[in-house]
Amino acid sequence: MTKAEILQLVQIKKIETVSLFEEESTVPDSEESVLGSSNITKVRQKTGLSGNNVKVGLIENGFPESNTELVAENIIAVNVSDTDSHATRMAITIAGSSGVAPNVKIYCTTLTYKNIENLISNGVKVINMSLRWGINTSYTAKEKWFDHIVSQHNVSFVKSAGNTTNSNIISSPGLAHNLITVGAYDDKDTVNKLDDIYDTVTSYMNGGFNKPDILAPKNL
């Protein structure tokens, strides 16, 4: 409707309210916008770090598929055989040729306590988990276990805030105090940080937990 049509409509006495509905659309962010808005390129240029000699654990439902972005020798399976498209996307984000740290070695496994301990036994010091392990609205024994893993084994553990249809609740074990729980922002497909916005679909918690801890680009 045009502005004139809307103004005419609201003059009708039988109409009590008028609401605006906009179709939601998701536009994949370009590699340029993500690298720019997240400062990855700047960090690389200033530090020269690319992930050499770093082992990263990747907890997924399967093993990354073959992809030209990935170096096959740098992807190691730990008790996992089936391939998974989500694991592929995560591996590319972490260690693709244009990823955050292209020279890391990724140790991929599935979600069990034993497999997480196996990652640590393999010398993994950074673990990424973009799956949800149920939903807890309070601090439980599960979160306590993950806090123990981080503090006692000197591991950085990154957990997605969401991956659930309930956008108001952090998926488990994201409420663990020592985990880096990551939400999402929309960078509007630009390198300009001033137009970045908190994405309304990302999960969050407050009331003592104040999660997520940090935001990352959503639509790569």
N, C-alpha and C positions, 0 to 999 in steps of 0.2 A: 504494500500500500504506500501511496505517497503521503507526505506530511500533511497536505491539504485534506486528503481522505480521512486520515486519522483524526484531525481536528474536527472534522464534520461528524465523525462517528461518535466522539465522546460528548457531543452535544445532545445525543438522543437520551432522553430521561430514563428509558427502560434499561439502558446499559449501566450496570453498577461498576464494573471494573474493566480495564483493558490491560492485557499483559503482552509482553514482547517475547516471542519464541524464535530463537535462532538455531538453525541446523548446526550441529557440532561437526567439525571436520578436523581430521588429523593430517598435518602436512609433515612428511619426514624432513628432519633438519639435515642440511648438507654437512658434509665432512668439514668444510671450511668454517661454517658457523659454530659447530660443536668445538672444534679445536680452538677457535677464537674466544668464544664465550666462556669456556672452561679454563683458559690460560694454559692448556697443555703445551702448545707450541712455544710459548714464552718460557715455561719451566724447562723444557728440553734445551732451548737455546742458552739459557743461563747456567744450567747445571751440567749439561752434557750427558745426563742419565738416560738410559734406554732399557734398563732391566737386565744388564749383563750379570750373570751369576746369581740371579734371584729366582727362587722357586715359588710359584703361585699355585695354590690349590683351587680347583674349580668344582663346586658341588652342584651337580645337575642330574637330570633323569637319564642321561646317556653321554656318549662320547662325541666330540665335535666331528662333523662330517668333513671330508676332504674339501679344501677351499684354497684358491690361489693366494688369498690374503695370509694364509697360515703356513708356517714351516713345519712339515710333518714330524721332523726329528725333535721338535720342541714341544710336542704334545704327548704326554705319557699317560697311559691308562692305569688306573689303580682299582682293581675289582669291578671293572665295567667293560662291556663289549658292544652293546647296542648303540647306534648313533642317534643323535637328537639335534633338531634344528635350533632349539633355544640355546643349547650348549655351543653350537657353532657361532651364533651371534655374539654370545658372551665372550668366547675365545677371541673372536675378531676384535671386539671392543678392547680387550685387555692386551692381546699380543699380535694383532694384525699388523700388516706392513704400515698402516697409518693409525694403529691403536695407541693406547696410552704408553705401553712399554713393550715394543716389538721384539726385544731380545730375551724376554723372560722364558723360562721353561714352565709349562702348565702341566700340573698333575691333576687329572680329571677323575672324579669318583662320584658315586651316588650317596644319598643321604642316609647314613647310619652312624651311630656313635663310633663303632669300630673303624669305619672307613675314615672318619675324621682323625682318629688316633693314628691310622696308617699314614695319612698325609704328613702328620707331625714327625712320624718315624722316618719319613723320606726326606726330612730337612726342610719342609715347607714352612715359610715364615709369614706368608700372606694368604688368606683364604677368602674366597668370594662365594657367597651363597645367595643366589637370586631365586630361591624357591621359598615357599612358605611351609612351615612345619606345624600346621594347626594355628589356632588363634588363642592367645592368652591375654587377658585384660589385667593381669597382675603378675608380680614376680613369683615364678614357680621354681621347682627343682630343675627344670630344663634350662631356664635362664641362668640359674646358679652354676650349672655344669659348664655352660659356655663362658661365663665369667672366669671360672677356674682355668679353663683351657688357655684363655688369653693371658691371664696374670701369671700362671705357673709355667707356661711354655713359651712365653715371649713371642706370641703370635698376634699379628694384626688381622682381625676378623671383620669382614665387610658383609653386611646383610641388607637386602632390599627391604624397604619399608612396607611395600604392598604385596602385589601378586595375589590379591584377593578382591572379591566384588564389594566388600565392605570398606569404603575409603576412609572410615573414621577410626579404624583399628589397625595398629601395627601387627603384621603377621609374625608369629613366633619363629625364632627366639629374639626378635628385634628389640624387645624391651630390656635385654641384658645390658647392664651398665657399661661393660667394657667393649661391647660390639659397636662398630661404626655403622649406624643405621642410616641408609641413604634414601632420600625421597627424590622427587622429580621436579624440574622446572622446565618451562617452555622458553626456548631462546628466540622464538619467532623467526627462526632461520636467518638470523643476522649475527654478525660478530659484535654488534653493539650491546654491551651489557646493560645499558640503561632501560632497554625494553624487555628484559627477561622478567618473567612472572612465575610465581609459585603455581604449579599445576594443580588444579582443583581435584583431580582424580587421585593424587598421591595420598597415601595413608599417613596418619599422624596420631599422636597421643599426648595428652598433657595430664595435669593432676598429679605431678610428682615425677613423671618420666621424661617429659619434654623431648620427644622423639618426632621426626628424625633428627640426626646430628648434622647432616650436610645434604645438599641437593646436587643432582647431576642432570645433564641434558636428557630429555625424555625420548625424543622421536628419532634417534639415529637409526 
